[in-house]
Amino acid sequence: MNAIELRPIPANPETTRGYGIFIGEEIKQGEINIPFYKHSVEEGDNFKFQYRDRVVLRTVRIHPDVYEVKWLERHSHLTQLFVGIGQSPFLMVLSPPTNDTPALPRLDEVVCFSFSPGTGIILDLGVWHDFPLAISAPVTCLTANSAEVVEALQKIREPQEMDFGDIYKISLVGRFGKTVKIIL
């Protein structure tokens, strides 16, 4: 089996443009004007976060494992959020949205981003991604999903391709005979 080898690129507002909204220490400038705490609170503008059904916020702890991605998925109605909390960085493998029929990621456009502790991303609609990867220590991430996505994932008993519950998940091995291997 062939592996596409990727070296992580540091995630920041410029490098992640086209994949989503980078979340970091800078606040999103806007027109939010709330009169309380004007001298001690700098209000950031609302982020575009989209979902169907109801939103589900939760934390996950990811442990270092293999640095090989075998699955990619996308969502048509969810702009999924991942933010690392705590002191550990994390990786995310992403690929731009595609409109091909059948919808498949373009493996020549797959990238790996390294997120510093306390940063994250709100993925754009349709961005191909796998779950975050821990680098050298466990990482806790805050995630925002739709209930429909979480419930669909809970129904699967064995890893397999999916096309329901706003998840279109494909096997890179089954579709392309390849994996994505991260080189640290």
LUMDREN-341376 format. One line per field, with one value per residue: residue in three letters; x, y, z of N, C-alpha, C in turn. Coordinates in nm, 3 decimals. Last residue first. Layout:
N
code c(ALA,...) .
n.u c(X,...) .
n.v c(Y,...) .
n.w c(Z,...) .
ca.u c(X,...) .
ca.v c(Y,...) .
ca.w c(Z,...) .
c.u c(X,...) .
c.v c(Y,...) .
c.w c(Z,...) .
This chain:
184
code c(LEU,ILE,ILE,LYS,VAL,THR,LYS,GLY,PHE,ARG,GLY,VAL,LEU,SER,ILE,LYS,TYR,ILE,ASP,GLY,PHE,ASP,MET,GLU,GLN,PRO,GLU,ARG,ILE,LYS,GLN,LEU,ALA,GLU,VAL,VAL,GLU,ALA,SER,ASN,ALA,THR,LEU,CYS,THR,VAL,PRO,ALA,SER,ILE,ALA,LEU,PRO,PHE,ASP,HIS,TRP,VAL,GLY,LEU,ASP,LEU,ILE,ILE,GLY,THR,GLY,PRO,SER,PHE,SER,PHE,CYS,VAL,VAL,GLU,ASP,LEU,ARG,PRO,LEU,ALA,PRO,THR,ASP,ASN,THR,PRO,PRO,SER,LEU,VAL,MET,LEU,PHE,PRO,SER,GLN,GLY,ILE,GLY,VAL,PHE,LEU,GLN,THR,LEU,HIS,SER,HIS,ARG,GLU,LEU,TRP,LYS,VAL,GLU,TYR,VAL,ASP,PRO,HIS,ILE,ARG,VAL,THR,ARG,LEU,VAL,VAL,ARG,ASP,ARG,TYR,GLN,PHE,LYS,PHE,ASN,ASP,GLY,GLU,GLU,VAL,SER,HIS,LYS,TYR,PHE,PRO,ILE,ASN,ILE,GLU,GLY,GLN,LYS,ILE,GLU,GLU,GLY,ILE,PHE,ILE,GLY,TYR,GLY,ARG,THR,THR,GLU,PRO,ASN,ALA,PRO,ILE,PRO,ARG,LEU,GLU,ILE,ALA,ASN,MET) .
n.u c(0.706,0.496,0.205,0.052,-0.240,-0.273,-0.433,-0.629,-0.853,-1.070,-0.956,-0.784,-0.958,-1.297,-1.505,-1.806,-2.015,-2.266,-2.531,-2.650,-2.448,-2.240,-1.929,-1.718,-1.626,-1.553,-1.854,-2.089,-2.249,-2.388,-2.222,-2.238,-2.500,-2.470,-2.292,-2.452,-2.679,-2.579,-2.282,-2.009,-1.724,-1.481,-1.178,-0.933,-0.637,-0.381,-0.095,0.204,0.286,0.032,-0.292,-0.502,-0.853,-1.005,-0.984,-1.157,-1.263,-1.510,-1.786,-1.763,-1.459,-1.398,-1.246,-0.964,-0.714,-0.511,-0.397,-0.085,-0.086,-0.134,-0.025,-0.180,-0.130,-0.324,-0.404,-0.395,-0.379,-0.626,-0.920,-1.197,-1.501,-1.816,-1.828,-1.823,-1.681,-1.640,-1.460,-1.271,-0.923,-0.824,-0.620,-0.528,-0.393,-0.240,-0.169,-0.002,-0.098,-0.207,-0.551,-0.730,-0.780,-1.079,-1.281,-1.604,-1.768,-2.021,-2.248,-2.356,-2.184,-1.866,-1.638,-1.344,-1.111,-0.887,-0.631,-0.327,-0.087,0.073,-0.059,-0.074,-0.148,-0.498,-0.732,-1.032,-1.287,-1.583,-1.859,-2.168,-2.388,-2.684,-2.940,-3.011,-2.709,-2.491,-2.226,-2.090,-1.898,-1.854,-1.912,-1.634,-1.534,-1.487,-1.285,-1.323,-1.272,-1.431,-1.690,-1.876,-2.161,-2.262,-2.149,-2.135,-1.981,-1.866,-1.528,-1.256,-1.188,-0.885,-0.604,-0.544,-0.745,-0.869,-0.932,-1.183,-1.089,-0.963,-0.902,-0.634,-0.426,-0.222,-0.328,-0.374,-0.203,-0.017,0.277,0.251,0.399,0.454,0.335,0.317,0.099,0.179,0.055,0.084) .
n.v c(1.349,1.280,1.097,0.953,0.841,0.563,0.395,0.301,0.456,0.333,0.187,0.379,0.579,0.560,0.841,0.985,1.223,1.301,1.360,1.105,0.916,0.745,0.586,0.297,0.184,0.029,-0.092,0.033,0.342,0.513,0.725,0.877,0.978,1.140,1.336,1.449,1.545,1.737,1.880,2.005,2.124,2.032,2.081,1.837,1.750,1.520,1.340,1.404,1.437,1.474,1.356,1.458,1.502,1.308,1.444,1.606,1.832,2.074,2.131,2.451,2.499,2.447,2.638,2.547,2.649,2.677,2.575,2.475,2.489,2.255,2.177,2.024,1.876,1.834,1.732,1.746,1.499,1.390,1.535,1.339,1.298,1.239,1.085,1.418,1.702,1.909,1.943,2.142,2.054,1.863,1.791,1.670,1.820,1.783,1.977,2.045,2.093,2.221,2.324,2.254,2.306,2.291,2.252,2.253,2.236,2.329,2.126,2.032,1.856,1.735,1.459,1.259,0.994,0.752,0.702,0.840,0.795,0.783,0.608,0.809,1.001,1.056,1.299,1.359,1.600,1.770,1.928,2.037,2.025,2.179,2.020,2.061,2.169,2.454,2.689,2.987,3.256,3.433,3.770,3.968,4.033,4.295,4.324,4.438,4.658,4.870,4.766,4.615,4.648,4.704,4.578,4.550,4.420,4.447,4.327,4.098,3.825,3.832,3.616,3.358,3.156,2.974,3.014,2.885,2.692,2.655,2.901,2.948,2.845,3.029,3.264,3.203,2.884,2.594,2.477,2.165,1.839,1.654,1.350,1.102,0.858,0.525,0.221,-0.117) .
n.w c(1.126,0.874,0.836,0.560,0.434,0.208,-0.071,-0.239,-0.279,-0.145,0.070,0.186,0.257,0.292,0.381,0.478,0.523,0.738,0.784,0.802,0.566,0.461,0.533,0.560,0.891,1.194,1.349,1.422,1.420,1.583,1.642,1.408,1.437,1.666,1.567,1.360,1.501,1.667,1.531,1.732,1.858,2.102,2.255,2.324,2.477,2.406,2.523,2.333,2.078,1.916,1.821,1.559,1.480,1.216,0.886,0.614,0.366,0.388,0.389,0.538,0.727,1.074,1.292,1.490,1.733,2.034,2.264,2.124,1.759,1.510,1.196,0.918,0.612,0.309,-0.019,-0.290,-0.396,-0.344,-0.328,-0.211,-0.394,-0.499,-0.825,-0.888,-0.713,-0.549,-0.242,-0.005,0.067,0.351,0.641,0.946,1.231,1.555,1.853,2.172,2.515,2.737,2.703,2.407,2.066,1.900,1.625,1.476,1.156,1.016,0.844,0.612,0.493,0.581,0.528,0.590,0.551,0.685,0.755,0.845,1.086,1.317,1.595,1.880,2.166,2.229,2.306,2.455,2.403,2.504,2.330,2.213,1.956,1.828,1.634,1.302,1.153,1.152,1.155,1.243,1.210,1.516,1.615,1.737,2.076,2.305,2.566,2.887,3.045,2.985,2.950,3.103,2.892,2.633,2.332,2.013,1.736,1.485,1.484,1.480,1.667,1.853,1.887,1.970,1.751,1.492,1.148,0.963,0.671,0.434,0.340,0.559,0.703,0.670,0.796,1.070,1.112,1.174,1.021,0.866,0.877,0.583,0.447,0.203,0.120,0.064,-0.082,0.000) .
ca.u c(0.737,0.638,0.262,0.145,-0.163,-0.295,-0.330,-0.516,-0.731,-1.093,-1.055,-0.731,-0.852,-1.174,-1.452,-1.675,-1.973,-2.128,-2.440,-2.634,-2.574,-2.303,-2.060,-1.759,-1.672,-1.514,-1.719,-2.028,-2.156,-2.460,-2.248,-2.113,-2.466,-2.560,-2.253,-2.322,-2.696,-2.626,-2.428,-2.067,-1.864,-1.540,-1.319,-0.993,-0.781,-0.434,-0.240,0.135,0.376,0.169,-0.200,-0.401,-0.720,-1.006,-0.989,-1.074,-1.228,-1.366,-1.731,-1.849,-1.558,-1.386,-1.384,-1.021,-0.799,-0.560,-0.488,-0.182,-0.025,-0.198,0.011,-0.152,-0.134,-0.219,-0.413,-0.420,-0.264,-0.515,-0.805,-1.092,-1.380,-1.737,-1.863,-1.918,-1.678,-1.776,-1.467,-1.397,-1.031,-0.821,-0.732,-0.512,-0.515,-0.233,-0.231,-0.039,-0.046,-0.070,-0.440,-0.724,-0.699,-0.986,-1.183,-1.502,-1.719,-1.888,-2.181,-2.438,-2.250,-2.002,-1.680,-1.488,-1.142,-1.024,-0.693,-0.469,-0.132,0.055,0.009,-0.092,-0.058,-0.368,-0.670,-0.888,-1.232,-1.438,-1.801,-2.034,-2.334,-2.540,-2.894,-3.060,-2.849,-2.523,-2.347,-2.095,-2.001,-1.802,-1.959,-1.753,-1.507,-1.583,-1.284,-1.358,-1.195,-1.290,-1.621,-1.733,-2.103,-2.222,-2.219,-2.126,-2.047,-1.955,-1.662,-1.305,-1.246,-1.030,-0.663,-0.558,-0.625,-0.903,-0.833,-1.148,-1.175,-1.002,-0.954,-0.734,-0.552,-0.203,-0.294,-0.483,-0.223,-0.148,0.218,0.267,0.306,0.516,0.317,0.388,0.130,0.147,0.129,0.000) .
ca.v c(1.451,1.272,1.222,0.932,0.964,0.627,0.479,0.211,0.494,0.415,0.126,0.250,0.609,0.488,0.742,0.936,1.145,1.253,1.468,1.187,0.950,0.851,0.636,0.419,0.162,0.132,-0.120,-0.064,0.255,0.399,0.628,0.808,0.890,1.023,1.251,1.388,1.449,1.612,1.873,1.923,2.162,2.017,2.117,1.932,1.762,1.655,1.351,1.388,1.364,1.466,1.404,1.363,1.550,1.355,1.332,1.604,1.695,2.048,2.044,2.343,2.543,2.401,2.608,2.584,2.553,2.722,2.688,2.468,2.515,2.359,2.162,2.144,1.851,1.898,1.703,1.872,1.586,1.355,1.531,1.440,1.241,1.335,1.091,1.309,1.594,1.894,1.905,2.083,2.146,1.879,1.856,1.647,1.790,1.785,1.866,2.076,2.007,2.254,2.267,2.322,2.239,2.382,2.181,2.325,2.172,2.391,2.153,2.124,1.953,1.764,1.598,1.282,1.136,0.797,0.606,0.868,0.753,0.907,0.607,0.676,0.974,1.005,1.222,1.347,1.468,1.759,1.830,2.076,1.941,2.178,2.094,1.993,2.130,2.315,2.638,2.846,3.184,3.346,3.631,3.947,3.983,4.202,4.358,4.331,4.536,4.899,4.830,4.586,4.605,4.813,4.541,4.662,4.383,4.553,4.342,4.236,3.864,3.826,3.737,3.463,3.180,3.024,2.985,3.003,2.731,2.535,2.805,3.013,2.769,2.894,3.262,3.253,3.024,2.653,2.549,2.308,1.940,1.719,1.493,1.152,0.997,0.628,0.347,0.000) .
ca.w c(1.228,0.906,0.885,0.670,0.451,0.336,-0.009,-0.210,-0.350,-0.264,-0.020,0.140,0.160,0.322,0.286,0.523,0.407,0.732,0.746,0.921,0.630,0.383,0.577,0.493,0.754,1.098,1.297,1.515,1.348,1.527,1.747,1.440,1.323,1.669,1.680,1.331,1.392,1.727,1.536,1.626,1.837,1.969,2.262,2.230,2.496,2.386,2.503,2.461,2.168,1.865,1.925,1.606,1.519,1.354,0.977,0.734,0.399,0.398,0.286,0.487,0.629,0.936,1.255,1.361,1.666,1.904,2.277,2.234,1.889,1.589,1.338,0.996,0.756,0.390,0.124,-0.218,-0.421,-0.255,-0.420,-0.191,-0.335,-0.421,-0.683,-0.872,-0.812,-0.601,-0.383,-0.053,0.030,0.206,0.574,0.803,1.154,1.409,1.780,2.034,2.408,2.698,2.778,2.536,2.167,1.967,1.707,1.552,1.279,1.018,0.971,0.690,0.406,0.624,0.513,0.587,0.541,0.659,0.664,0.826,0.954,1.242,1.467,1.822,2.053,2.271,2.198,2.480,2.373,2.498,2.420,2.256,2.063,1.846,1.751,1.422,1.137,1.183,1.091,1.280,1.135,1.410,1.606,1.655,1.942,2.244,2.424,2.792,3.071,3.012,2.838,3.112,3.019,2.722,2.456,2.106,1.862,1.532,1.429,1.489,1.539,1.846,1.829,2.070,1.830,1.625,1.252,1.041,0.780,0.508,0.243,0.474,0.707,0.615,0.654,0.986,1.147,1.148,1.135,0.842,0.927,0.699,0.470,0.320,0.088,0.162,-0.091,0.000) .
c.u c(0.886,0.670,0.407,0.208,-0.078,-0.218,-0.371,-0.401,-0.615,-0.968,-1.072,-0.826,-0.792,-1.071,-1.323,-1.629,-1.828,-2.110,-2.293,-2.537,-2.545,-2.443,-2.109,-1.900,-1.707,-1.556,-1.682,-1.885,-2.087,-2.367,-2.320,-2.133,-2.339,-2.530,-2.339,-2.282,-2.565,-2.638,-2.464,-2.217,-1.910,-1.683,-1.371,-1.138,-0.830,-0.585,-0.282,-0.014,0.316,0.257,-0.058,-0.318,-0.631,-0.866,-0.990,-1.081,-1.135,-1.345,-1.583,-1.775,-1.644,-1.495,-1.377,-1.171,-0.855,-0.649,-0.539,-0.268,-0.129,-0.129,-0.047,-0.120,-0.095,-0.237,-0.294,-0.432,-0.279,-0.391,-0.681,-0.985,-1.279,-1.621,-1.769,-1.847,-1.791,-1.783,-1.613,-1.388,-1.158,-0.939,-0.712,-0.639,-0.478,-0.370,-0.216,-0.111,-0.091,-0.016,-0.308,-0.616,-0.700,-0.912,-1.090,-1.413,-1.604,-1.825,-2.045,-2.371,-2.327,-2.060,-1.826,-1.514,-1.293,-1.025,-0.832,-0.523,-0.283,0.019,-0.020,-0.010,-0.073,-0.279,-0.530,-0.832,-1.084,-1.402,-1.650,-1.983,-2.192,-2.504,-2.743,-3.020,-2.888,-2.671,-2.367,-2.230,-1.989,-1.919,-1.888,-1.790,-1.638,-1.538,-1.371,-1.359,-1.224,-1.206,-1.472,-1.651,-1.953,-2.155,-2.170,-2.213,-2.026,-2.028,-1.738,-1.443,-1.307,-1.075,-0.815,-0.620,-0.650,-0.774,-0.879,-1.053,-1.126,-1.099,-0.997,-0.776,-0.663,-0.334,-0.288,-0.453,-0.331,-0.150,0.086,0.208,0.349,0.419,0.395,0.373,0.194,0.187,0.086,0.089) .
c.v c(1.481,1.385,1.198,1.065,0.946,0.759,0.518,0.286,0.396,0.439,0.201,0.188,0.481,0.523,0.680,0.828,1.109,1.177,1.428,1.302,1.036,0.874,0.741,0.456,0.296,0.093,-0.008,-0.100,0.163,0.299,0.504,0.701,0.811,0.927,1.125,1.292,1.377,1.505,1.741,1.948,2.087,2.069,2.104,1.956,1.869,1.649,1.497,1.394,1.340,1.385,1.385,1.429,1.436,1.405,1.390,1.467,1.696,1.904,2.016,2.263,2.423,2.460,2.573,2.553,2.609,2.615,2.744,2.594,2.499,2.369,2.282,2.106,1.979,1.857,1.768,1.851,1.722,1.439,1.509,1.426,1.351,1.263,1.186,1.180,1.496,1.785,1.890,2.048,2.073,1.967,1.857,1.699,1.776,1.764,1.889,1.957,2.053,2.177,2.304,2.252,2.320,2.302,2.286,2.227,2.250,2.352,2.218,2.167,2.059,1.873,1.610,1.430,1.149,0.947,0.648,0.773,0.769,0.874,0.739,0.673,0.829,0.983,1.182,1.251,1.470,1.616,1.836,1.969,1.989,2.089,2.080,2.074,2.053,2.293,2.492,2.794,3.036,3.285,3.558,3.798,3.960,4.163,4.253,4.387,4.423,4.773,4.850,4.648,4.582,4.772,4.637,4.629,4.497,4.516,4.454,4.245,4.003,3.875,3.723,3.591,3.290,3.036,3.050,2.960,2.857,2.569,2.673,2.914,2.833,2.815,3.120,3.248,3.078,2.797,2.615,2.378,2.083,1.828,1.538,1.303,1.053,0.764,0.442,0.124) .
c.w c(1.229,1.004,0.927,0.707,0.575,0.333,0.132,-0.143,-0.333,-0.347,-0.150,0.038,0.103,0.215,0.338,0.427,0.436,0.601,0.757,0.902,0.752,0.439,0.478,0.536,0.691,0.955,1.201,1.475,1.449,1.457,1.695,1.547,1.353,1.555,1.685,1.442,1.359,1.621,1.602,1.621,1.713,1.971,2.119,2.268,2.399,2.408,2.489,2.435,2.306,1.959,1.874,1.714,1.570,1.389,1.117,0.802,0.518,0.442,0.293,0.380,0.589,0.849,1.107,1.360,1.537,1.842,2.145,2.239,1.999,1.724,1.412,1.139,0.827,0.536,0.195,-0.067,-0.351,-0.279,-0.334,-0.300,-0.314,-0.354,-0.610,-0.914,-0.787,-0.707,-0.423,-0.201,-0.014,0.166,0.423,0.736,1.008,1.350,1.631,1.971,2.270,2.579,2.714,2.618,2.296,2.073,1.767,1.628,1.343,1.152,0.947,0.820,0.483,0.534,0.557,0.562,0.533,0.638,0.621,0.720,0.946,1.098,1.396,1.694,2.008,2.149,2.243,2.376,2.410,2.465,2.412,2.350,2.090,1.965,1.766,1.544,1.261,1.156,1.128,1.233,1.175,1.336,1.492,1.653,1.868,2.103,2.353,2.651,2.973,3.031,2.861,2.999,3.005,2.854,2.564,2.228,1.962,1.661,1.498,1.425,1.556,1.710,1.829,2.015,1.929,1.704,1.383,1.152,0.847,0.621,0.306,0.364,0.624,0.611,0.598,0.835,1.054,1.195,1.094,0.964,0.896,0.747,0.592,0.329,0.213,0.106,0.019,0.000) .
